[in-house]
Amino acid sequence: MRINLENGYTPRMAATLAYSQRDPVELARFFHWFGEVECPQLEAHLYRALCRGIREDADLLAMAALAPATQPPPNLLFAAVHYLLLGGAESKLRAWYPALPGGGQADPDSAFPVFREFCLEHRGEIEALIRTRLTQTNVLQRCSALLPAFAHAHAGAKGAPLALIEIGPSAGLNMQWDRFRYEYDGGAIRWGDPSSAVLVECETRGSVALPALPAQIPVAWRRGVDIHPVDVNDPDAVRWLRALIWPEHVARHERLAHAIEIALREPPEIAEGSAADVLPDLLRAAPTGAAVCVYGTHTLYQFPKDALRGTLEAMQTASRERPVDFVSMEGTGDRCSEIKHTAYRGGEREVSVLARANPHGRWLEWLA
């Protein structure tokens, strides 16, 4: 049995796609968008080719439909398969995965029949992963957008050190942003620890220069809050982090390994729970004399409406006692992400767009 999209269907933006629904036609439309819009901008040739098969396959759509309502089904289906392969599952499918030993030699356009066979052979394991796991990626290259945003917040706070709270940090690797080294435009702009093993590279676009990056952006205090923090001491949890990285992004696997080494030496402090419940306490705990800056990257889209409302209200309420800045990087439904700055002051808020960026931080167009 196959699910066929209507004739003449063209990719639609994520904002118009009800990916939280699990109707087969809606899922097929979302896989179409994921493959034809999301994958090309991230050079994910394998997943693009697989999406073209999955969107017409009732069995695989039914498996993907088991994803929790707040989770994007393509990411979980692909990660579940990748997780099993990283765990040593033997299959011809390994030939299409560059991050696996000896993989990456096969043509992505020929992968779907083997992928489908693997999914059906391991259906029970894959469905269990889709039901229970979350898309908790640590895309380290997104720090290329966080760095100038923090410089902007630091300047706005007249040089005060930052008290940082990350929403949805997963393993907390992006909480270590100031322990990495940065190169914009091939090294025309450099920042950070020159000895760091984690290199974040980014191309700048547009006519507006990045804000001045001071030699140091002092951080007085940093915390995270996640509904399910990832323990980098747990090999299974680390394997899931790797599985969430798209197979062709070999450099991302290397950056992840180096960032985990830093986290093992200096474990991030992450509170477990819903941001709506935990954030008020964290905001009260932030040291006086520091500028409070809450941030998150591609996290809010996973929040249920009540949790999102509670999280935003927590910052607005706290701003009656002290200023709170919120830096968010979220998808727009188009071919880029937006970095927004919400200034909460005296119970009021003002929102501005700081930049547009590649969803994985490969390029950045500063606007502020």
C-alpha positions, -999 to 999 in steps of 0.1 A, spaced: 0 0 0 13 35 -9 2 70 1 2 93 -29 4 131 -27 -20 151 -47 -8 161 -82 9 194 -84 19 195 -47 47 219 -41 68 223 -9 51 243 17 66 261 46 68 244 80 46 271 95 17 258 74 24 221 80 6 204 109 35 181 118 20 175 152 -9 156 135 -5 119 127 -28 116 97 -9 97 69 -15 125 44 -3 152 67 28 131 75 34 126 38 32 163 33 57 169 61 82 144 48 79 161 14 87 195 30 115 180 51 131 164 21 126 192 -5 132 222 18 150 213 49 175 187 36 189 208 6 199 237 28 218 213 51 234 192 24 216 161 35 214 141 3 207 108 19 177 120 39 163 139 10 163 107 -11 148 87 17 120 112 22 109 108 -14 103 71 -7 89 74 28 63 100 18 46 74 -4 51 44 19 22 35 43 43 12 65 71 37 72 46 66 77 28 44 103 61 40 121 69 77 120 33 84 133 43 70 167 64 101 174 51 122 204 30 151 193 57 176 201 84 158 181 91 160 144 86 125 130 114 126 103 141 134 128 130 105 151 126 79 124 160 87 109 177 89 143 163 56 154 177 39 123 211 57 127 211 47 164 208 10 156 235 12 130 259 31 154 252 3 178 265 -23 154 234 -35 136 246 -54 105 230 -43 73 238 -34 37 224 0 47 257 9 64 272 16 30 251 48 27 262 63 61 295 83 58 299 85 96 301 47 99 334 29 91 335 22 54 302 40 47 293 67 24 303 50 -8 268 43 -22 246 66 -42 219 82 -19 193 78 -46 196 40 -44 192 38 -6 154 36 -1 147 -1 -8 175 -11 16 164 15 42 128 2 40 139 -34 44 160 -25 75 131 -6 90 107 -35 86 133 -60 99 139 -39 130 104 -25 133 99 -33 171 132 -16 181 126 14 159 91 19 170 102 18 207 128 45 200 104 67 182 78 64 210 103 72 238 132 94 225 134 131 219 151 152 193 176 167 217 203 178 193 234 198 204 242 216 172 274 232 182 277 254 151 246 273 162 270 290 187 281 311 157 248 329 162 248 329 200 283 345 202 273 379 186 239 378 204 257 375 237 281 403 227 250 424 219 234 416 253 267 422 271 271 456 255 235 465 263 242 456 299 270 482 299 297 455 303 281 436 332 289 399 333 262 376 320 241 352 340 230 327 314 201 302 315 197 279 285 163 264 278 164 229 264 202 224 265 201 186 261 236 176 272 245 213 279 273 213 252 262 247 239 264 261 274 302 258 268 301 283 239 329 304 254 353 274 255 352 270 217 371 289 190 353 308 162 362 317 127 339 338 106 345 341 68 375 318 68 392 334 98 387 371 89 371 373 123 384 351 151 373 347 187 377 324 216 403 299 229 428 293 201 437 260 216 401 247 218 395 214 199 360 227 190 361 249 160 329 268 150 330 282 115 305 305 99 300 326 67 286 361 72 261 376 47 244 409 42 256 445 46 255 449 83 287 440 102 287 417 133 287 436 166 321 442 181 333 410 198 352 419 229 382 397 238 361 383 266 324 381 274 324 374 312 300 349 324 292 351 362 269 321 363 253 296 339 225 270 343 203 250 320 168 235 323 157 205 303 128 182 307 152 153 302 188 163 306 213 141 287 242 126 307 274 126 287 287 99 311 261 75 297 273 57 266 238 50 254 228 87 258 259 97 238 250 72 211 216 89 208 232 123 205 253 109 177 223 93 160 206 127 159 234 141 137 227 136 101 249 109 86 268 131 60 278 157 86 310 139 96 326 171 110 297 175 134 304 140 149 340 152 155 329 185 171 305 166 193 332 142 205 355 172 214 326 191 232 318 160 252 354 159 264 350 195 277 317 186 294 333 156 311 360 179 326 336 207 335 300 193 338 273 218 330 246 223 357 212 214 343 180 214 363 155 187 353 120 197 346 97 219 325 111 253 319 77 268 328 81 253 363 118 256 369 127 289 352 112 311 380 135 296 405 165 299 382 157 336 375 156 343 412 189 324 418 209 344 392 235 365 410 229 402 415 252 425 395 250 401 365 228 407 334 203 378 331 201 363 296 179 334 289 185 316 255 175 286 235 181 273 200 154 254 181 137 244 213 105 264 216 88 246 187 87 215 208 69 231 237 32 224 243 13 257 242 8 259 280 45 252 287 55 279 262 31 304 276 44 296 312 80 300 301 75 334 285 54 346 314 81 336 339 105 360 322 80 388 319 71 384 356 107 383 367 114 415 347 94 435 373 123 429 397 153 430 372 158 432 335 157 399 316 169 394 280 158 364 260 178 353 229 160 327 208 170 310 175 140 293 159 129 283 125 108 306 105 91 280 83 112 294 54 148 285 45 164 301 75 162 307 112 157 340 130 177 351 161 154 373 181 161 394 212 132 400 236 139 426 262 117 422 292 117 453 313 93 462 342 68 435 331 67 447 295 85 433 265 101 445 233 110 421 205 136 427 178 152 405 151 190 404 155 198 381 126 189 355 101 209 323 99 212 289 85 194 265 108 227 248 117 246 281 120 266 277 87 259 313 77 247 344 96 232 376 83 233 402 111 205 427 110 206 446 143 
